[in-house]
Every structure is written in structure tokens, then in C-alpha cells.
Amino acid sequence: SVYIDNETQFALNLGKTKEWFTVTEDNFQYWANKSGIPWRALKPHIDDTMEKVRTLWPAALKNLPMEEEHKNKLKAHWLKLQADFRIEI
């Protein structure tokens, strides 16, 4: 399986949560502030990463040598993420 069934948490807290499906950019901003990292230094990297993910993953997923069941689990996982990080295919 692509994910361990019913696993929904990060190993460490990210801005007061471990829950994958509740994380937004606000959690990253909170974490950056607590870590002393300027948000303006981190935000462009998040934006760039998400732009690349949303641009590259849909086509890549079609061509990857994965079981269709695994591809479907990835798609379902991505759709459960908050809008800041959701990947729609």
C-alpha cells in the first residue's frame, strides 16, 4: 500500500498539529516564527514547491510504474489535504 491504512499524522508537530489533513500555510508560518525563520524567506519556497507539485505530479503519476490502486490512493490522499496543499488530478 502507498500509505499505512488510517495513518494521518506527521511524526513531529508542525505549527501545533501532527494531522496531515488540517495543515495549512498558517502552520508553516507559526513554525517559522517559533523557529526564528522569517516567513518571507520560507513562503517563496512553499509556493515554488506547490507550483511544481501541481504542475509535474499529474503527468508523472500517469507514467509511473505503479499499481493503479496505489495511484488512486495517492489521488485520494491529495484531495483530503487543505486547499493550500491540495493536488487535484
Backbone torsions as a table, in degrees:
resi	resn	phi	psi	omega
1	SER	NA	150.8	179.9
2	VAL	-68.7	-43.3	178.7
3	TYR	-122.1	154.7	171.9
4	ILE	-72.1	125.4	-177.3
5	ASP	-52.4	135.0	177.9
6	ASN	69.0	9.2	175.1
7	GLU	-82.4	124.4	-175.4
8	THR	-136.1	13.7	-174.9
9	GLN	-126.9	146.9	168.8
10	PHE	-73.0	162.9	176.1
11	ALA	-72.7	-32.4	-177.7
12	LEU	-120.6	158.0	175.7
13	ASN	-66.0	142.8	173.6
14	LEU	-127.4	95.6	-179.6
15	GLY	61.1	50.5	175.2
16	LYS	78.1	12.7	176.5
17	THR	-145.4	156.7	172.5
18	LYS	-115.6	-4.2	-173.3
19	GLU	-79.9	118.4	179.7
20	TRP	-54.5	-43.2	-168.3
21	PHE	-85.4	3.1	176.1
22	THR	-113.0	-8.8	-175.6
23	VAL	-69.9	133.5	174.3
24	THR	-128.9	-179.8	175.3
25	GLU	-60.8	-27.7	178.2
26	ASP	-58.4	-37.5	178.1
27	ASN	-65.1	-40.1	176.9
28	PHE	-67.0	-38.3	179.3
29	GLN	-65.9	-42.2	176.8
30	TYR	-59.7	-47.2	179.5
31	TRP	-60.9	-43.8	179.5
32	ALA	-60.9	-45.9	-180.0
33	ASN	-62.5	-43.4	179.3
34	LYS	-66.6	-28.1	-178.5
35	SER	-89.4	-6.1	-178.5
36	GLY	77.9	19.5	178.2
37	ILE	-98.2	124.4	179.2
38	PRO	-61.0	130.4	-179.8
39	TRP	-56.8	-38.4	-179.1
40	ARG	-62.8	-21.5	177.2
41	ALA	-83.2	-29.6	-176.7
42	LEU	-90.1	-41.0	-173.9
43	LYS	-53.5	-45.5	179.8
44	PRO	-60.2	-30.7	179.0
45	HIS	-72.1	-37.8	176.0
46	ILE	-64.8	-47.3	180.0
47	ASP	-60.2	-44.4	-179.6
48	ASP	-63.7	-44.1	179.5
49	THR	-61.9	-46.3	-178.5
50	MET	-66.9	-36.1	177.2
51	GLU	-63.0	-43.6	179.1
52	LYS	-66.7	-43.4	179.8
53	VAL	-59.9	-47.1	-177.4
54	ARG	-70.2	-25.8	179.4
55	THR	-84.5	-42.8	-171.2
56	LEU	-91.7	-36.1	-173.0
57	TRP	-64.1	-41.4	-178.1
58	PRO	-56.1	-46.5	179.3
59	ALA	-71.0	-40.6	-179.1
60	ALA	-61.3	-41.5	-177.7
61	LEU	-61.6	-36.0	178.8
62	LYS	-63.2	-33.2	-173.6
63	ASN	-98.6	-8.0	-178.5
64	LEU	-72.1	143.0	178.5
65	PRO	-80.0	70.5	-179.6
66	MET	-121.3	153.2	172.7
67	GLU	-61.9	143.5	179.6
68	GLU	-59.1	-35.6	177.6
69	GLU	-59.9	-41.2	179.6
70	HIS	-68.2	-40.7	177.0
71	LYS	-60.4	-42.7	-179.9
72	ASN	-65.6	-36.8	177.2
73	LYS	-65.8	-40.1	176.4
74	LEU	-61.6	-46.9	179.6
75	LYS	-59.7	-44.3	179.5
76	ALA	-63.5	-40.5	178.0
77	HIS	-61.6	-48.5	-178.5
78	TRP	-59.9	-37.4	-178.5
79	LEU	-70.7	-19.9	178.9
80	LYS	-82.7	-14.2	-178.9
81	LEU	-70.5	155.7	176.2
82	GLN	-62.7	158.8	-174.2
83	ALA	-53.5	-34.7	-179.6
84	ASP	-58.3	-30.5	-173.5
85	PHE	-124.2	3.6	-178.2
86	ARG	-67.4	141.6	175.5
87	ILE	-119.9	116.3	-178.0
88	GLU	-105.0	128.0	179.7
89	ILE	-123.7	NA	NA
